[in-house]
Amino acid sequence: MNNLNQNLDIKNTLQTTVFITPQMKQSLAILQMPIVELEQELSNILEENPVLEAVEDDGSDDLYDFDNNESNNLSEDIEDTQDKDKNLDNLVEKVTGDDWEEYIGYEKLDDISYKSTNDENSFDIEQVIGAKESLYEHLMYQLNINIIDKEERLIGEYIIGNLSEDGYFRIDIKDACSELSVEESLFEKVLDIIKTFTPSGIASSSLQECVIVQIKDMNCDAVYVDLAEELLAGYSAELAAFKYDDILKGMSIERDTFDYLLQLIKKTDPRPGLNFSGSDTKFITPDVFIVPNEESFDIIVNEKGIPNIRLNNYYIKMLQGSNLDSEAKTYIKDKVKNAVWVIESLQKRQKAIYKVVKSIVGFQGEFLQYGISMLKPLKLKDIAESTGLHESTVSRVTSGKYAMTKHGLIELKSFFSKSLESQDGDMSIGVIKQKIKELIDEEDKEVCLSDQRIVELMEEKGIKIARRTVAKYRDEMNIPTMSQRRRLRR
């Protein structure tokens, strides 16, 4: 016992702990929800909280807006929400107290409200749902973004409205032009635009065209597109009968080249429109529209189906009466607090989506205008610094949400691209792939480039990349190996 040393120390430790309340969890969930989930969530909230009520939009702007209220702070992080929870208690006391009229500044008790951004007069937005007309609605989204001219839009509506269930346009163009009293050149111009819409292969006139369009969209070597066209045009009967030897002999190609062509064809969908039919089909509804204008882009937050909501003045009047017992008052005050929190959460979501997407457009405007080759490296941190929001907030805003653009539906996460180091600074993976494809497209047809030679050529351009990375990107772009390309071109 004498050899036993006992050290008893008493230490004071100051530690900050963040407790996430149910209301905070609800606020974070609302921020992260895509439009379809939010619509259902609000329906549940309105059923559970009698203090909140949905109201019809009468076109007026007298709904109370928290923009001018000190409790609304878009850049607020989770760490600050405990103080906000106390502020909200004070807000509820003011709203339900004797001086509510002086505090709110309106004559109505129900002026604390949320007004959605849905304005059907400013932009034609139809919600995408899993119904039989979903293909039409899906294509109309893209038509409204890509075509502004009234006459061209009428032609586009005619084409989309006359697609077969499997997505083909089989009406004679001359007959269509006669019916619409338009020039064939204008009609074909609009038809060509619609053929660039998703799903790939839509509005094709034949199976061959549908398949070839999809193969082109795979960004494979042009020589394989030509071979696929030759195969489908001249050997469809042999292909259906599995007479592969006859095809190899007739096209003078080797088996591995033929196998690669079959692989490409099998990846295509011969009936792209059928993916949008059937009652069990679910489609993505855009959370935001990025619409080109003369100078840049308009950003429209989609809140189709989100109702305008406000506090029900009946319950606030009850709180000001003297007939309620303490238990009933506590219950109603809790519901008022939750209602105000929901309204603030909706406004925070609305503003955050707009703010984040606006910042993304600022970084990726060239990509939105010209396509994947102009995609720049972008991180959540870049958007956080640009908007003043926390990275976690940016992550929640972009998680599971989609933007409708001139290039079709794009997940917001897709705007964030990893990069490789180059002499000109970081370069996005999409641009790296494009440069690899350009090298292969321009290679000597007699001496094809190996993956190692591509590495060397990329280094000459100031881009550091490993050979296995070149092979990976080449495979992702459906580009054959050096030996396959060499045999194909003999």
C-alpha positions as CSV (number, residue, x, y, z in Angstrom):
1,M,0.0,0.0,0.0
2,N,2.9,2.3,0.7
3,N,4.1,1.9,-2.9
4,L,0.8,2.8,-4.3
5,N,0.7,6.3,-5.7
6,Q,-2.7,7.9,-5.9
7,N,-3.1,11.0,-8.0
8,L,-6.5,12.5,-7.6
9,D,-7.1,15.5,-9.8
10,I,-10.2,17.6,-10.2
11,K,-10.4,19.3,-13.6
12,N,-12.9,21.7,-15.0
13,T,-13.6,21.2,-18.7
14,L,-15.6,23.6,-20.8
15,Q,-17.3,21.8,-23.6
16,T,-19.8,23.1,-26.2
17,T,-22.4,20.6,-27.2
18,V,-24.9,21.1,-30.0
19,F,-28.3,19.5,-29.4
20,I,-30.4,19.1,-32.5
21,T,-34.0,19.6,-31.6
22,P,-36.9,18.0,-33.6
23,Q,-37.6,21.4,-35.1
24,M,-34.0,21.8,-36.2
25,K,-34.1,18.3,-37.8
26,Q,-37.3,19.2,-39.6
27,S,-35.7,22.4,-40.9
28,L,-32.7,20.5,-42.2
29,A,-34.9,17.9,-43.8
30,I,-37.0,20.6,-45.6
31,L,-33.8,22.2,-46.9
32,Q,-32.7,18.8,-48.4
33,M,-36.0,17.6,-49.8
34,P,-36.6,17.5,-53.6
35,I,-39.8,19.2,-54.7
36,V,-41.9,16.0,-54.8
37,E,-40.9,15.0,-51.3
38,L,-41.5,18.5,-50.0
39,E,-45.0,18.5,-51.4
40,Q,-45.9,15.4,-49.5
41,E,-44.2,16.6,-46.3
42,L,-46.2,19.8,-46.4
43,S,-49.4,17.9,-46.9
44,N,-48.5,15.9,-43.7
45,I,-47.6,19.1,-41.8
46,L,-50.8,20.8,-42.7
47,E,-52.8,17.8,-41.5
48,E,-50.9,17.6,-38.1
49,N,-50.7,21.4,-37.3
50,P,-54.1,23.1,-37.2
51,V,-52.4,26.5,-36.8
52,L,-51.1,26.3,-40.4
53,E,-53.5,26.6,-43.3
54,A,-53.1,26.5,-47.1
55,V,-54.5,29.5,-49.0
56,E,-55.2,30.2,-52.6
57,D,-52.9,32.7,-54.4
58,D,-55.0,35.8,-55.2
59,G,-52.0,37.5,-56.9
60,S,-51.5,40.0,-54.1
61,D,-48.2,40.5,-52.4
62,D,-49.4,41.3,-48.9
63,L,-48.2,38.0,-47.5
64,Y,-45.9,38.5,-44.6
65,D,-42.3,38.0,-45.6
66,F,-39.5,37.2,-43.1
67,D,-36.9,39.0,-45.4
68,N,-37.2,42.0,-43.2
69,N,-37.3,40.1,-39.9
70,E,-34.0,39.9,-38.0
71,S,-34.7,36.2,-37.2
72,N,-34.2,35.2,-40.8
73,N,-30.6,34.5,-41.7
74,L,-29.9,32.4,-44.8
75,S,-26.2,31.8,-44.0
76,E,-27.0,30.6,-40.5
77,D,-25.4,27.3,-39.6
78,I,-26.4,24.5,-37.3
79,E,-24.2,25.8,-34.5
80,D,-26.4,29.0,-34.3
81,T,-29.7,27.3,-34.2
82,Q,-29.8,27.0,-30.4
83,D,-29.8,30.8,-30.1
84,K,-32.4,30.9,-32.9
85,D,-34.6,28.5,-31.0
86,K,-34.7,31.0,-28.1
87,N,-35.3,33.9,-30.5
88,L,-38.2,32.0,-32.0
89,D,-39.8,31.6,-28.5
90,N,-39.6,35.4,-28.2
91,L,-41.1,35.8,-31.7
92,V,-44.0,33.5,-30.8
93,E,-44.6,35.6,-27.6
94,K,-44.7,38.7,-29.7
95,V,-47.0,37.2,-32.3
96,T,-49.4,35.9,-29.7
97,G,-49.1,38.7,-27.2
98,D,-51.2,41.8,-26.8
99,D,-48.9,43.9,-29.0
100,W,-49.0,41.6,-32.0
101,E,-50.5,44.3,-34.3
102,E,-47.7,46.7,-33.6
103,Y,-45.1,44.0,-34.0
104,I,-46.3,42.6,-37.3
105,G,-47.3,45.9,-38.8
106,Y,-50.4,44.6,-40.5
107,E,-54.1,44.8,-39.7
108,K,-54.6,41.1,-40.2
109,L,-53.8,38.4,-37.7
110,D,-52.9,35.9,-40.5
111,D,-50.3,37.9,-42.3
112,I,-47.4,35.6,-41.3
113,S,-47.3,33.5,-44.4
114,Y,-45.2,31.7,-47.0
115,K,-45.8,32.5,-50.7
116,S,-44.3,30.0,-53.1
117,T,-42.4,31.1,-56.2
118,N,-44.8,29.3,-58.5
119,D,-46.0,31.8,-61.1
120,E,-47.7,30.0,-64.0
121,N,-48.0,33.2,-66.0
122,S,-44.3,33.8,-66.1
123,F,-43.2,30.3,-67.2
124,D,-45.0,27.3,-68.5
125,I,-44.3,24.6,-66.0
126,E,-46.1,21.3,-65.9
127,Q,-45.3,18.8,-63.2
128,V,-43.7,15.5,-64.4
129,I,-45.7,12.6,-63.0
130,G,-45.9,8.9,-63.9
131,A,-48.9,9.1,-66.1
132,K,-49.5,8.1,-69.8
133,E,-48.7,11.6,-71.0
134,S,-45.4,11.8,-69.2
135,L,-43.4,11.5,-72.3
136,Y,-45.2,14.6,-73.7
137,E,-44.7,16.5,-70.5
138,H,-41.0,15.5,-70.3
139,L,-40.4,16.7,-73.8
140,M,-42.4,19.9,-73.4
141,Y,-40.1,20.9,-70.5
142,Q,-37.2,20.8,-72.9
143,L,-39.1,22.5,-75.7
144,N,-40.0,25.5,-73.5
145,I,-36.3,25.9,-72.6
146,N,-34.8,25.4,-76.0
147,I,-37.3,27.2,-78.3
148,I,-38.6,30.7,-77.7
149,D,-40.0,31.6,-81.2
150,K,-43.8,31.2,-81.2
151,E,-44.1,29.5,-84.6
152,E,-41.2,27.1,-83.9
153,R,-42.8,26.2,-80.6
154,L,-46.1,25.4,-82.3
155,I,-44.2,23.1,-84.7
156,G,-42.5,21.5,-81.7
157,E,-45.8,20.9,-79.9
158,Y,-47.2,19.3,-83.1
159,I,-44.2,17.0,-83.3
160,I,-44.2,16.0,-79.7
161,G,-48.0,15.5,-79.7
162,N,-47.7,13.2,-82.7
163,L,-45.0,10.9,-81.4
164,S,-45.9,7.2,-81.2
165,E,-46.0,5.5,-77.8
166,D,-42.5,4.2,-78.3
167,G,-41.2,7.6,-79.2
168,Y,-41.0,7.7,-83.0
169,F,-42.2,10.4,-85.4
170,R,-43.6,8.6,-88.4
171,I,-45.7,11.3,-90.0
172,D,-44.7,12.3,-93.5
173,I,-42.9,15.7,-93.2
174,K,-44.6,17.1,-96.3
175,D,-48.0,16.2,-95.0
176,A,-47.2,17.8,-91.6
177,C,-45.9,21.0,-93.3
178,S,-49.1,21.2,-95.4
179,E,-51.2,20.8,-92.3
180,L,-49.3,23.5,-90.4
181,S,-48.7,25.7,-93.4
182,V,-45.0,26.0,-92.7
183,E,-41.8,25.6,-94.7
184,E,-40.2,22.2,-94.7
185,S,-36.8,23.7,-93.8
186,L,-38.3,25.3,-90.6
187,F,-40.1,22.1,-89.7
188,E,-36.9,20.0,-90.1
189,K,-35.0,22.6,-88.1
190,V,-37.4,22.1,-85.1
191,L,-37.5,18.3,-85.6
192,D,-33.7,18.2,-85.5
193,I,-33.7,20.2,-82.2
194,I,-36.2,17.8,-80.6
195,K,-34.0,14.9,-81.7
196,T,-31.4,16.2,-79.4
197,F,-33.7,15.9,-76.4
198,T,-33.7,13.2,-73.8
199,P,-34.3,10.3,-73.9
200,S,-31.7,9.8,-76.6
201,G,-33.2,8.6,-79.9
202,I,-36.5,10.3,-79.4
203,A,-38.5,11.5,-82.5
204,S,-36.5,9.2,-84.8
205,S,-38.3,8.0,-88.0
206,S,-36.8,4.5,-88.0
207,L,-35.2,1.9,-85.7
208,Q,-31.9,2.4,-87.5
209,E,-31.9,6.2,-86.9
210,C,-32.9,5.7,-83.2
211,V,-30.1,3.2,-82.6
212,I,-27.5,5.3,-84.4
213,V,-28.4,8.5,-82.6
214,Q,-27.9,6.7,-79.2
215,I,-24.5,5.3,-80.3
216,K,-23.4,8.8,-81.3
217,D,-24.4,10.0,-77.9
218,M,-22.1,7.4,-76.4
219,N,-19.2,9.5,-77.8
220,C,-17.5,6.5,-79.4
221,D,-15.2,6.7,-82.4
222,A,-16.9,7.9,-85.6
223,V,-15.6,4.9,-87.4
224,Y,-17.8,2.7,-85.2
225,V,-20.8,4.8,-85.9
226,D,-20.2,4.3,-89.6
227,L,-19.8,0.6,-89.2
228,A,-23.0,0.4,-87.0
229,E,-24.9,2.2,-89.7
230,E,-23.6,-0.2,-92.4
231,L,-24.5,-3.2,-90.2
232,L,-28.1,-2.1,-89.5
233,A,-28.7,-0.9,-93.0
234,G,-27.3,-3.9,-95.0
235,Y,-27.3,-6.8,-92.6
236,S,-30.4,-6.5,-90.4
237,A,-31.8,-9.9,-91.7
238,E,-28.5,-11.7,-91.0
239,L,-28.3,-10.0,-87.6
240,A,-31.8,-11.2,-86.7
241,A,-30.9,-14.7,-87.9
242,F,-27.6,-14.8,-86.0
243,K,-25.7,-15.3,-89.2
244,Y,-22.6,-13.6,-87.8
245,D,-20.1,-15.3,-90.2
246,D,-21.9,-13.9,-93.2
247,I,-21.8,-10.4,-91.6
248,L,-18.1,-10.7,-90.9
249,K,-17.4,-11.7,-94.5
250,G,-19.6,-9.1,-96.0
251,M,-18.3,-6.2,-93.9
252,S,-14.7,-7.4,-93.9
253,I,-14.3,-6.9,-90.2
254,E,-12.8,-9.1,-87.5
255,R,-14.8,-10.8,-84.7
256,D,-13.7,-8.6,-81.9
257,T,-14.7,-5.5,-83.9
258,F,-18.1,-7.1,-84.6
259,D,-18.5,-8.0,-80.9
260,Y,-17.8,-4.4,-80.0
261,L,-20.5,-3.2,-82.4
262,L,-22.9,-5.7,-80.9
263,Q,-22.0,-4.3,-77.4
264,L,-22.8,-0.8,-78.5
265,I,-26.1,-1.8,-80.1
266,K,-27.2,-3.8,-77.0
267,K,-26.7,-0.6,-74.9
268,T,-29.3,1.3,-76.9
269,D,-33.0,1.4,-76.3
270,P,-35.0,0.7,-79.5
271,R,-38.2,2.1,-77.9
272,P,-37.1,5.1,-75.9
273,G,-40.7,6.3,-75.4
274,L,-41.9,3.2,-73.6
275,N,-39.8,4.1,-70.6
276,F,-42.3,6.9,-69.9
277,S,-45.4,4.7,-70.1
278,G,-47.2,2.8,-67.4
279,S,-48.7,3.8,-64.1
280,D,-45.7,2.5,-62.1
281,T,-43.2,4.7,-63.8
282,K,-41.7,7.5,-61.7
283,F,-40.0,10.5,-63.2
284,I,-37.7,13.2,-62.0
285,T,-39.3,16.6,-61.4
286,P,-36.9,19.5,-61.8
287,D,-36.3,21.6,-58.6
288,V,-35.1,24.5,-60.6
289,F,-35.1,25.7,-64.2
290,I,-32.0,27.3,-65.8
291,V,-33.3,29.2,-68.8
292,P,-31.0,31.0,-71.3
293,N,-31.8,34.7,-71.9
294,E,-30.0,37.3,-74.1
295,E,-27.2,37.9,-71.6
296,S,-27.0,35.0,-69.2
297,F,-29.6,32.7,-67.6
298,D,-32.8,33.1,-65.7
299,I,-33.1,30.9,-62.6
300,I,-36.7,29.7,-61.7
301,V,-37.2,27.7,-58.5
302,N,-39.9,25.1,-59.2
303,E,-42.5,25.2,-56.5
304,K,-45.3,23.7,-58.6
305,G,-47.7,22.0,-56.1
306,I,-46.3,23.8,-53.1
307,P,-49.2,25.8,-51.5
308,N,-49.1,29.2,-50.0
309,I,-49.5,28.8,-46.3
310,R,-50.2,31.1,-43.3
311,L,-51.0,31.1,-39.7
312,N,-54.7,30.5,-38.9
313,N,-55.9,33.6,-37.0
314,Y,-58.6,31.6,-35.2
315,Y,-56.0,30.0,-33.0
316,I,-54.1,33.2,-32.3
317,K,-57.3,34.8,-31.2
318,M,-57.9,31.9,-28.9
319,L,-54.5,32.5,-27.2
320,Q,-55.6,36.1,-26.6
321,G,-58.8,35.0,-24.9
322,S,-59.1,34.2,-21.3
323,N,-61.1,31.0,-21.6
324,L,-58.1,28.7,-22.2
325,D,-56.4,26.7,-19.5
326,S,-52.7,26.6,-19.3
327,E,-52.4,23.2,-21.0
328,A,-54.4,24.3,-24.0
329,K,-52.3,27.5,-24.2
330,T,-49.1,25.6,-24.1
331,Y,-50.3,23.2,-26.9
332,I,-51.4,26.1,-29.2
333,K,-48.2,28.1,-28.5
334,D,-46.1,25.0,-29.5
335,K,-48.1,24.7,-32.7
336,V,-47.6,28.4,-33.5
337,K,-43.9,28.0,-32.9
338,N,-43.7,25.0,-35.2
339,A,-45.8,26.8,-37.8
340,V,-43.5,29.9,-37.8
341,W,-40.5,27.5,-38.0
342,V,-41.9,25.7,-41.0
343,I,-42.5,29.0,-42.8
344,E,-39.0,30.2,-42.1
345,S,-37.6,26.8,-43.2
346,L,-39.5,27.0,-46.5
347,Q,-38.2,30.5,-47.1
348,K,-34.7,29.4,-46.3
349,R,-35.0,26.5,-48.7
350,Q,-36.4,28.7,-51.5
351,K,-33.7,31.3,-51.1
352,A,-30.9,28.8,-50.6
353,I,-31.7,26.9,-53.8
354,Y,-31.8,30.2,-55.8
355,K,-28.6,31.4,-54.3
356,V,-26.7,28.2,-54.8
357,V,-27.9,27.7,-58.4
358,K,-27.1,31.3,-59.2
359,S,-23.6,30.7,-57.9
360,I,-23.3,27.5,-59.9
361,V,-24.4,29.3,-63.1
362,G,-21.7,31.9,-62.4
363,F,-19.0,29.2,-62.3
364,Q,-20.4,26.8,-65.0
365,G,-22.0,29.3,-67.4
366,E,-19.9,28.1,-70.4
367,F,-20.8,24.5,-69.6
368,L,-24.5,25.4,-69.6
369,Q,-24.0,27.2,-72.9
370,Y,-21.7,24.9,-74.8
371,G,-21.7,21.5,-73.2
372,I,-19.5,19.1,-71.3
373,S,-16.2,20.2,-72.9
374,M,-16.5,23.5,-71.0
375,L,-17.1,21.9,-67.6
376,K,-14.8,23.5,-65.0
377,P,-13.5,22.0,-61.8
378,L,-15.9,23.0,-59.0
379,K,-16.1,22.1,-55.3
380,L,-18.7,22.5,-52.6
381,K,-16.2,24.8,-50.9
382,D,-16.2,27.2,-53.9
383,I,-20.0,27.6,-53.8
384,A,-19.9,28.0,-50.0
385,E,-17.4,30.8,-50.2
386,S,-19.3,32.5,-53.0
387,T,-22.7,32.4,-51.3
388,G,-21.6,32.7,-47.7
389,L,-23.4,29.5,-46.8
390,H,-21.9,26.6,-44.9
391,E,-20.6,23.6,-47.0
392,S,-23.1,21.3,-45.3
393,T,-25.9,23.7,-46.4
394,V,-24.6,23.7,-50.0
395,S,-24.5,19.9,-49.8
396,R,-28.1,19.6,-48.6
397,V,-29.3,22.1,-51.2
398,T,-27.7,20.1,-54.1
399,S,-28.5,16.6,-52.8
400,G,-31.1,14.8,-54.8
401,K,-32.2,17.8,-56.7
402,Y,-32.2,18.4,-60.5
403,A,-32.1,21.4,-62.8
404,M,-33.7,21.5,-66.2
405,T,-31.3,23.1,-68.7
406,K,-31.0,23.4,-72.5
407,H,-29.0,20.1,-72.3
408,G,-31.8,18.3,-70.4
409,L,-32.1,17.3,-66.8
410,I,-28.9,17.7,-64.8
411,E,-28.4,16.7,-61.2
412,L,-27.1,19.6,-59.2
413,K,-24.3,17.4,-57.9
414,S,-23.1,16.9,-61.5
415,F,-22.0,20.5,-61.7
416,F,-19.3,19.7,-59.2
417,S,-16.4,18.1,-61.0
418,K,-13.1,16.7,-59.8
419,S,-9.9,17.9,-61.5
420,L,-6.5,16.9,-62.5
421,E,-3.4,19.1,-62.3
422,S,-2.2,20.9,-65.5
423,Q,0.1,23.8,-66.3
424,D,-3.0,25.9,-66.8
425,G,-4.3,25.1,-63.4
426,D,-6.8,22.4,-62.4
427,M,-8.8,20.8,-65.2
428,S,-12.1,19.0,-64.9
429,I,-12.4,15.2,-65.6
430,G,-14.9,16.0,-68.4
431,V,-12.4,18.2,-70.2
432,I,-9.6,15.6,-69.7
433,K,-11.8,12.9,-71.4
434,Q,-12.6,15.3,-74.2
435,K,-8.8,15.8,-74.9
436,I,-8.2,12.1,-74.8
437,K,-10.9,11.6,-77.4
438,E,-9.5,14.3,-79.6
439,L,-6.1,12.7,-79.6
440,I,-7.6,9.4,-80.7
441,D,-9.8,11.0,-83.3
442,E,-6.8,12.7,-84.8
443,E,-4.4,9.8,-84.6
444,D,-2.6,8.4,-87.6
445,K,-4.9,5.6,-88.9
446,E,-1.9,3.4,-89.7
447,V,-0.2,3.9,-86.3
448,C,-2.8,4.0,-83.5
449,L,-1.9,5.5,-80.1
450,S,-1.2,3.3,-77.2
451,D,-2.4,4.4,-73.7
452,Q,1.2,5.1,-72.7
453,R,1.7,7.3,-75.8
454,I,-1.5,9.2,-74.9
455,V,0.0,9.8,-71.4
456,E,3.1,11.3,-73.1
457,L,1.1,13.5,-75.4
458,M,-1.0,14.7,-72.5
459,E,2.1,15.5,-70.5
460,E,3.3,17.6,-73.5
461,K,0.1,19.6,-73.1
462,G,0.9,20.1,-69.4
463,I,-1.5,17.5,-68.1
464,K,-0.3,14.8,-65.7
465,I,-2.2,11.6,-65.9
466,A,-1.5,7.9,-65.2
467,R,-1.7,5.2,-67.9
468,R,-4.4,3.3,-66.0
469,T,-6.4,6.5,-65.7
470,V,-6.2,6.9,-69.5
471,A,-7.4,3.3,-69.9
472,K,-10.3,3.9,-67.5
473,Y,-11.5,7.1,-69.2
474,R,-11.2,5.4,-72.6
475,D,-13.3,2.5,-71.5
476,E,-15.9,4.9,-70.0
477,M,-16.2,6.6,-73.4
478,N,-16.6,3.3,-75.2
479,I,-13.3,3.7,-77.1
480,P,-11.6,0.4,-78.1
481,T,-8.0,-0.4,-77.3
482,M,-5.1,0.4,-79.6
483,S,-5.1,-3.1,-81.1
484,Q,-8.8,-3.1,-81.7
485,R,-8.7,0.2,-83.5
486,R,-5.7,-1.0,-85.6
487,R,-7.5,-4.2,-86.7
488,L,-10.6,-2.3,-87.5
489,R,-8.8,0.0,-89.8
490,R,-7.0,-2.6,-91.9
